[in-house]
Amino acid sequence: QVQLAESGGGLVQTGGSLRLSCAASGRTLSMYTMCWFRQGPGKEREFVAAITWTGGSTYYADDVKGRFTISSDSVKNTVSLQMNSLKPEDTAVYYCAAKLLSSASVDYWGQGTQVTVTS
């Protein structure tokens, strides 16, 4: 079992920055890839970024590459998403997620944190 708790959402103007954090707890976290997804108003949930605990390999959706940075701290068991140059279309509920390395889909979800970017 893995528990995930997001924090750091809020309201920001276009071009601004926010940093989201996800506190993870549970056994064998190293077996999981940690991800961020988002769901905007009237949209489907979509992948944003992912990172492996071991090796630190990172993956990004095309529309956030160069603006968002995912990182992890294996001592604190936290995963962060630094979001720069935010746009109104980044407005969404952002979810932290954990996927077993062997899974095809997410195994655990956080409750989400709201990010609103105003123009």
VEXZA-948150 format. One record per residue (C-alpha): residue in three letters; residue number from 1; x, y, z. Coordinates in steps of 0.1 Angstrom, whole numbers, plus 5000, padded with zeros to 4 digits. Layout:
N
tipa_pase_c1_c2_c3
ALA_NUM_X_Y_Z
...
***
This chain:
119
tipa_pase_c1_c2_c3
GLN_1_5000_5000_5000
VAL_2_5012_5035_4991
GLN_3_4998_5067_5004
LEU_4_5003_5100_4985
ALA_5_4996_5135_4996
GLU_6_4999_5165_4974
SER_7_5005_5201_4984
GLY_8_5015_5234_4968
GLY_9_4987_5242_4945
GLY_10_4972_5277_4943
LEU_11_4965_5307_4921
VAL_12_4991_5323_4899
GLN_13_4993_5347_4870
THR_14_5003_5338_4835
GLY_15_5041_5334_4834
GLY_16_5044_5327_4871
SER_17_5057_5296_4889
LEU_18_5044_5271_4914
ARG_19_5060_5241_4930
LEU_20_5039_5210_4938
SER_21_5051_5184_4963
CYS_22_5039_5149_4969
ALA_23_5047_5131_5001
ALA_24_5048_5093_4996
SER_25_5047_5066_5023
GLY_26_5046_5029_5021
ARG_27_5068_5000_5016
THR_28_5092_4994_4987
LEU_29_5087_5028_4971
SER_30_5117_5020_4949
MET_31_5094_4996_4930
TYR_32_5073_5025_4917
THR_33_5075_5051_4891
MET_34_5062_5084_4904
CYS_35_5040_5105_4882
TRP_36_5021_5137_4879
PHE_37_4988_5138_4860
ARG_38_4964_5167_4856
GLN_39_4927_5171_4848
GLY_40_4916_5204_4834
PRO_41_4880_5217_4834
GLY_42_4860_5195_4810
LYS_43_4890_5175_4800
GLU_44_4903_5140_4805
ARG_45_4930_5133_4830
GLU_46_4964_5135_4812
PHE_47_5000_5126_4819
VAL_48_5023_5154_4828
ALA_49_5056_5140_4841
ALA_50_5072_5109_4857
ILE_51_5104_5099_4875
THR_52_5119_5067_4887
TRP_53_5131_5065_4923
THR_54_5162_5046_4912
GLY_55_5183_5062_4885
GLY_56_5161_5094_4883
SER_57_5150_5089_4847
THR_58_5124_5115_4838
TYR_59_5096_5117_4813
TYR_60_5075_5147_4802
ALA_61_5044_5154_4782
ASP_62_5053_5175_4751
ASP_63_5034_5206_4762
VAL_64_5053_5209_4795
LYS_65_5088_5201_4783
GLY_66_5112_5229_4791
ARG_67_5087_5245_4815
PHE_68_5081_5218_4842
THR_69_5108_5198_4861
ILE_70_5101_5167_4881
SER_71_5124_5157_4909
SER_72_5125_5133_4938
ASP_73_5141_5131_4972
SER_74_5145_5094_4982
VAL_75_5155_5104_5018
LYS_76_5123_5124_5024
ASN_77_5102_5103_5001
THR_78_5089_5133_4982
VAL_79_5084_5140_4946
SER_80_5082_5176_4934
LEU_81_5070_5193_4902
GLN_82_5085_5227_4896
MET_83_5062_5246_4871
ASN_84_5075_5277_4854
SER_85_5061_5299_4827
LEU_86_5026_5288_4836
LYS_87_4998_5293_4811
PRO_88_4961_5295_4816
GLU_89_4958_5261_4798
ASP_90_4979_5246_4827
THR_91_4949_5252_4850
ALA_92_4939_5218_4864
VAL_93_4937_5196_4894
TYR_94_4972_5180_4896
TYR_95_4974_5144_4909
CYS_96_5004_5126_4922
ALA_97_5004_5089_4912
ALA_98_5025_5058_4918
LYS_99_5028_5030_4892
LEU_100_5046_4998_4897
LEU_101_5075_4994_4873
SER_102_5057_4963_4860
SER_103_5022_4978_4858
ALA_104_5006_4992_4827
SER_105_4985_5016_4847
VAL_106_4986_5037_4878
ASP_107_4983_5018_4910
TYR_108_4978_5046_4935
TRP_109_4965_5082_4933
GLY_110_4967_5112_4956
GLN_111_4937_5133_4962
GLY_112_4949_5162_4939
THR_113_4957_5198_4943
GLN_114_4942_5227_4923
VAL_115_4964_5249_4902
THR_116_4947_5280_4886
VAL_117_4966_5302_4862
THR_118_4949_5336_4855
SER_119_4955_5356_4823
***
